[in-house]
Amino acid sequence: MSEITFWCGSNSMFYKNSQDTEEQIELDFLRIKNLKIGIPLPKQKLSPRGITSERKSAILSKLGPVMPDNRRDFWETLPVNDSSADLTDI
């Protein structure tokens, strides 16, 4: 497969076997059970995940002076949550 396309609202995958062709082949990749009952939407997050205050202050103190203003604004306004798990340890 050289190119794969998914369309929002469609349960099909469209692919091309060669870059030289414009024709896309349609493939239904879901099980019939999923087509009948639908795919459940994921649970919506109620609050931002955030990072620990210790990690945020370390990033800002070490990288803040060399960081462009638009990136620094992101880190300064990033939510803090001291109970959030560090995803680099997982």
Summary of the structure (lengths in Angstrom):
residues: 90
radius of gyration: 21.8
end to end distance: 32.8
largest distance: 55.2
contacts: 156
relative contact order: 0.13
helix: 32%
strand: 17%
